[in-house]
């Protein structure tokens, strides 16, 4: 763990394998004493391991082992892949020795529940409306002094101040991320449940007279669902899209990074919104169980005809 207020991720697996040093183990156990979510994650990982140990060996279909070994050898990271509760459970351990990859692969049948990000069609007009509604509510409550500047981004429909429930940005579950500052001088003011979907997250930032909203939703971005009048842009290495109609003028940026779709809406003209979007960090790592199930999806691609 990097700090006391962060949830352990790889440390939970290492704790089960007795791979942590004495100091790391003490810190991890101390965290578990006060964190129910991590305790449940540890129990889930332990249950998966127990199920794996009690399964009989199964002969994989022809060609599966060769395909998996080839995928492992061409990989760049060391990782354990265990997919649980479905038709296949796969354990892949990658080792790197002096530039040569040696892979050992075990395949067993169990039942698989794969967590693949769902395709997401972001409602960019709804995001603009929610941005305006949030700004109205926060300004009325004295939480921000921003008024959108001399030419604020106008909502597509009349809006009423938001009633979305607030979220504590210091206690967000993975994969959500709430950076305190974004490039351009923006500082985080408030976090809400995303009112455009009833789930996800909306972060509201402020810089002088300008406000900016970041909407975070797990999923895979459906570029074909975006409205006309936009162009593809690079967002710090991620493929993104910027809405460039005269009414919006580049002040809406949408992109996907590591299974998280982000819609960034701001009032400041020019490239300010794009600059802020490029400074948003990657999503936080998922809990162990979710990461293992997502890794299992890669194995299903190999098994698919």
C-alpha positions as CSV (number, residue, x, y, z in Angstrom):
1,X,0.0,0.0,0.0
2,X,1.2,3.5,-0.7
3,X,-0.6,5.2,2.2
4,X,-2.7,4.3,5.1
5,X,-5.9,5.6,3.6
6,X,-5.6,3.4,0.4
7,X,-7.1,0.0,0.0
8,X,-4.6,-2.9,-0.5
9,X,-4.9,-4.7,-3.8
10,X,-2.0,-7.0,-4.6
11,X,-1.2,-7.2,-0.9
12,X,-4.3,-9.3,-0.3
13,X,-3.2,-11.9,-2.7
14,X,0.4,-11.7,-1.3
15,X,-0.9,-12.1,2.2
16,X,-2.7,-15.3,1.3
17,X,0.5,-16.6,-0.3
18,X,2.6,-15.6,2.7
19,X,4.7,-13.4,0.4
20,X,4.6,-10.2,2.4
21,X,7.4,-9.1,4.7
22,X,6.6,-8.8,8.4
23,X,6.1,-5.0,8.2
24,X,3.8,-5.1,5.1
25,X,1.8,-8.0,6.6
26,X,1.2,-6.0,9.8
27,X,0.1,-2.9,7.9
28,X,-2.3,-5.0,5.7
29,X,-3.8,-6.8,8.7
30,X,-4.3,-3.5,10.5
31,X,-6.1,-2.1,7.5
32,X,-8.3,-5.3,7.4
33,X,-9.4,-4.7,11.0
34,X,-11.2,-1.5,10.0
35,X,-12.2,-2.2,6.4
36,X,-15.2,-4.5,5.8
37,X,-14.8,-4.2,2.0
38,X,-11.3,-5.5,2.0
39,X,-12.2,-8.3,4.4
40,X,-14.9,-9.4,2.0
41,X,-12.4,-9.2,-0.9
42,X,-10.0,-11.4,1.1
43,X,-12.6,-14.0,1.9
44,X,-13.6,-14.1,-1.8
45,X,-10.0,-14.6,-2.9
46,X,-9.6,-17.3,-0.3
47,X,-12.8,-19.1,-1.5
48,X,-11.5,-19.1,-5.1
49,X,-8.2,-20.6,-4.1
50,X,-9.9,-23.3,-2.1
51,X,-12.2,-24.2,-5.0
52,X,-9.2,-24.4,-7.3
53,X,-7.4,-26.7,-5.0
54,X,-10.3,-29.1,-4.8
55,X,-11.0,-29.4,-8.5
56,X,-10.0,-32.4,-10.5
57,X,-7.7,-32.0,-13.5
58,X,-9.4,-31.6,-16.9
59,X,-7.9,-32.1,-20.3
60,X,-8.2,-28.9,-22.2
61,X,-9.5,-28.9,-25.8
62,X,-6.9,-29.4,-28.6
63,X,-4.8,-26.2,-29.3
64,X,-5.9,-24.3,-26.1
65,X,-2.6,-24.9,-24.2
66,X,-0.5,-23.8,-27.2
67,X,-2.6,-20.7,-27.8
68,X,-2.4,-19.7,-24.1
69,X,1.3,-20.3,-23.9
70,X,1.9,-18.2,-27.0
71,X,-0.2,-15.3,-25.5
72,X,1.8,-15.5,-22.3
73,X,5.1,-15.5,-24.1
74,X,4.2,-12.4,-26.1
75,X,3.0,-10.5,-23.0
76,X,5.0,-7.8,-21.2
77,X,3.8,-8.1,-17.6
78,X,4.0,-10.8,-14.9
79,X,0.5,-11.6,-13.8
80,X,-1.7,-14.3,-12.3
81,X,-4.9,-14.9,-14.1
82,X,-7.7,-16.8,-12.3
83,X,-11.2,-16.7,-13.7
84,X,-13.9,-17.9,-11.3
85,X,-17.5,-19.2,-11.4
86,X,-18.2,-20.1,-15.0
87,X,-17.1,-22.7,-17.5
88,X,-13.4,-22.2,-17.2
89,X,-10.9,-21.3,-14.5
90,X,-7.5,-20.4,-15.8
91,X,-4.3,-19.8,-13.8
92,X,-1.5,-18.2,-15.8
93,X,1.7,-17.3,-14.1
94,X,4.2,-15.4,-16.2
95,X,7.8,-15.3,-15.2
96,X,10.6,-13.2,-16.8
97,X,14.2,-14.4,-16.6
98,X,16.9,-12.4,-18.3
99,X,14.7,-11.3,-21.1
100,X,13.2,-14.8,-21.7
101,X,9.6,-15.5,-20.8
102,X,8.8,-18.9,-19.3
103,X,5.1,-19.7,-18.9
104,X,3.3,-22.4,-17.0
105,X,-0.4,-22.7,-17.6
106,X,-3.0,-24.8,-15.8
107,X,-6.6,-24.9,-17.1
108,X,-9.5,-26.3,-15.0
109,X,-13.3,-26.3,-15.5
110,X,-15.5,-24.6,-12.9
111,X,-17.9,-21.9,-14.1
112,X,-17.0,-18.3,-15.1
113,X,-18.5,-15.0,-14.3
114,X,-16.6,-12.5,-16.5
115,X,-16.6,-8.8,-15.7
116,X,-16.2,-7.3,-19.1
117,X,-16.9,-3.5,-19.3
118,X,-20.3,-2.9,-20.9
119,X,-20.6,-0.7,-24.0
120,X,-21.5,2.8,-22.9
121,X,-23.3,5.4,-25.0
122,X,-22.5,8.6,-23.2
123,X,-25.2,11.2,-23.2
124,X,-23.2,14.3,-23.8
125,X,-26.1,16.7,-24.0
126,X,-27.4,15.3,-20.7
127,X,-23.9,15.9,-19.3
128,X,-24.0,19.5,-20.3
129,X,-27.4,19.9,-18.7
130,X,-26.2,18.2,-15.5
131,X,-23.1,20.5,-15.4
132,X,-25.3,23.6,-15.6
133,X,-27.7,22.2,-13.0
134,X,-24.9,21.4,-10.6
135,X,-23.4,24.8,-11.0
136,X,-26.7,26.5,-10.3
137,X,-27.2,24.4,-7.1
138,X,-23.7,24.9,-5.8
139,X,-23.8,28.7,-6.6
140,X,-27.1,29.0,-4.7
141,X,-25.6,27.2,-1.8
142,X,-22.5,29.3,-1.7
143,X,-20.2,26.4,-2.6
144,X,-18.7,28.0,-5.7
145,X,-18.2,31.6,-7.0
146,X,-18.0,30.4,-10.6
147,X,-20.7,31.7,-13.0
148,X,-19.4,30.2,-16.2
149,X,-17.5,33.3,-17.3
150,X,-18.6,35.7,-20.0
151,X,-19.9,33.0,-22.3
152,X,-20.9,29.9,-20.2
153,X,-21.8,26.7,-21.9
154,X,-25.6,26.7,-22.3
155,X,-27.8,23.7,-21.4
156,X,-29.8,22.1,-24.2
157,X,-32.9,22.0,-22.0
158,X,-34.0,24.2,-19.1
159,X,-32.5,22.8,-15.9
160,X,-33.3,22.9,-12.2
161,X,-30.6,22.8,-9.6
162,X,-29.4,19.3,-9.1
163,X,-30.6,17.1,-6.3
164,X,-28.1,14.3,-6.9
165,X,-26.7,12.8,-3.7
166,X,-23.2,14.0,-2.7
167,X,-20.3,11.6,-2.5
168,X,-17.2,11.8,-0.3
169,X,-14.3,12.0,-2.8
170,X,-12.0,10.6,-0.1
171,X,-14.0,7.3,0.2
172,X,-14.8,6.4,-3.4
173,X,-14.6,2.7,-4.4
174,X,-12.3,1.6,-7.2
175,X,-12.1,2.2,-10.1
176,X,-13.3,5.8,-9.4
177,X,-10.7,8.5,-9.1
178,X,-11.2,12.1,-7.7
179,X,-8.0,14.1,-8.2
180,X,-8.0,17.3,-6.1
181,X,-6.5,19.4,-8.9
182,X,-6.6,19.4,-12.7
183,X,-4.3,21.2,-15.1
184,X,-5.2,24.8,-15.7
185,X,-5.7,25.6,-12.0
186,X,-9.0,23.7,-11.4
187,X,-9.6,22.5,-7.9
188,X,-12.2,19.9,-6.8
189,X,-15.2,21.4,-5.0
190,X,-17.8,18.6,-4.8
191,X,-18.6,15.0,-5.9
192,X,-22.0,13.7,-6.8
193,X,-23.6,10.5,-7.9
194,X,-23.9,10.9,-11.7
195,X,-27.5,12.2,-12.3
196,X,-27.4,11.3,-16.0
197,X,-27.4,7.5,-15.3
198,X,-28.3,7.1,-11.6
199,X,-24.8,5.5,-11.2
200,X,-21.3,6.6,-11.8
201,X,-19.7,9.8,-10.6
202,X,-19.7,13.5,-11.3
203,X,-16.9,15.7,-10.0
204,X,-17.3,19.5,-10.1
205,X,-14.2,21.7,-10.3
206,X,-13.7,25.5,-10.1
207,X,-11.2,28.0,-11.4
208,X,-12.0,31.7,-11.0
209,X,-15.3,32.3,-12.8
210,X,-15.1,28.9,-14.7
211,X,-16.6,25.6,-13.6
212,X,-15.8,22.1,-15.0
213,X,-17.5,18.7,-14.5
214,X,-16.0,15.3,-15.0
215,X,-18.4,12.3,-15.4
216,X,-16.9,8.9,-14.7
217,X,-18.7,5.7,-15.8
218,X,-17.2,2.2,-16.1
219,X,-17.6,0.8,-19.6
220,X,-16.3,0.7,-23.2
221,X,-16.8,3.9,-25.1
222,X,-19.1,3.6,-28.1
223,X,-17.7,6.2,-30.5
224,X,-20.5,5.6,-33.0
225,X,-23.1,6.8,-30.5
226,X,-21.5,10.3,-30.2
227,X,-23.3,13.2,-31.9
228,X,-22.1,14.8,-35.2
229,X,-19.9,17.8,-35.1
230,X,-16.9,16.3,-33.2
231,X,-13.4,15.2,-34.0
232,X,-11.0,12.5,-32.6
233,X,-8.3,13.9,-30.3
234,X,-5.5,12.5,-28.3
235,X,-6.1,12.6,-24.5
236,X,-2.8,11.8,-23.0
237,X,-2.4,8.7,-25.0
238,X,-6.0,7.7,-25.0
239,X,-8.3,8.0,-28.0
240,X,-10.8,10.7,-27.4
241,X,-13.4,12.9,-29.0
242,X,-14.1,16.6,-28.8
243,X,-17.4,18.3,-29.7
244,X,-16.6,21.2,-31.9
245,X,-20.0,22.6,-33.0
246,X,-20.4,26.4,-32.7
247,X,-22.6,26.1,-29.6
248,X,-20.2,23.9,-27.8
249,X,-16.9,25.0,-29.3
250,X,-14.7,22.2,-28.0
251,X,-15.8,22.5,-24.4
252,X,-16.9,18.8,-24.2
253,X,-14.3,16.0,-24.3
254,X,-15.0,12.3,-24.1
255,X,-12.5,9.5,-23.8
256,X,-12.0,6.0,-22.4
257,X,-9.1,4.9,-20.3
258,X,-8.7,1.4,-18.8
259,X,-12.4,0.6,-18.8
260,X,-13.6,4.0,-17.6
261,X,-15.5,6.4,-19.9
262,X,-14.9,10.0,-19.0
263,X,-17.0,13.0,-20.2
264,X,-15.4,16.3,-19.4
265,X,-17.6,19.5,-19.7
266,X,-16.4,23.0,-19.0
267,X,-17.2,26.7,-19.5
268,X,-13.7,27.9,-20.3
269,X,-13.1,28.5,-24.0
270,X,-10.1,27.4,-26.1
271,X,-8.2,24.2,-25.2
272,X,-8.7,24.5,-21.4
273,X,-11.2,21.6,-21.2
274,X,-8.9,19.3,-23.3
275,X,-5.9,20.4,-21.1
276,X,-7.8,19.5,-17.9
277,X,-8.9,16.2,-19.4
278,X,-5.4,15.2,-20.2
279,X,-4.4,15.6,-16.6
280,X,-7.0,13.2,-15.2
281,X,-5.2,10.1,-13.8
282,X,-6.0,6.5,-14.8
283,X,-8.7,4.7,-12.8
284,X,-7.7,3.1,-9.6
285,X,-7.0,-0.6,-9.6
286,X,-10.1,-2.8,-9.2
287,X,-10.4,-5.1,-6.2
288,X,-8.7,-8.5,-6.5
289,X,-11.8,-10.5,-7.3
290,X,-12.9,-8.1,-10.1
291,X,-9.4,-8.0,-11.6
292,X,-9.2,-11.7,-11.7
293,X,-12.6,-12.1,-13.4
294,X,-11.7,-9.4,-15.9
295,X,-8.4,-11.1,-16.7
296,X,-10.5,-14.3,-17.4
297,X,-12.1,-12.5,-20.3
298,X,-8.8,-12.6,-22.1
299,X,-8.7,-16.3,-21.8
300,X,-12.2,-16.6,-23.2
301,X,-10.9,-14.8,-26.3
302,X,-8.3,-17.6,-26.8
303,X,-11.0,-20.3,-26.2
304,X,-13.4,-18.7,-28.7
305,X,-13.4,-20.1,-32.2
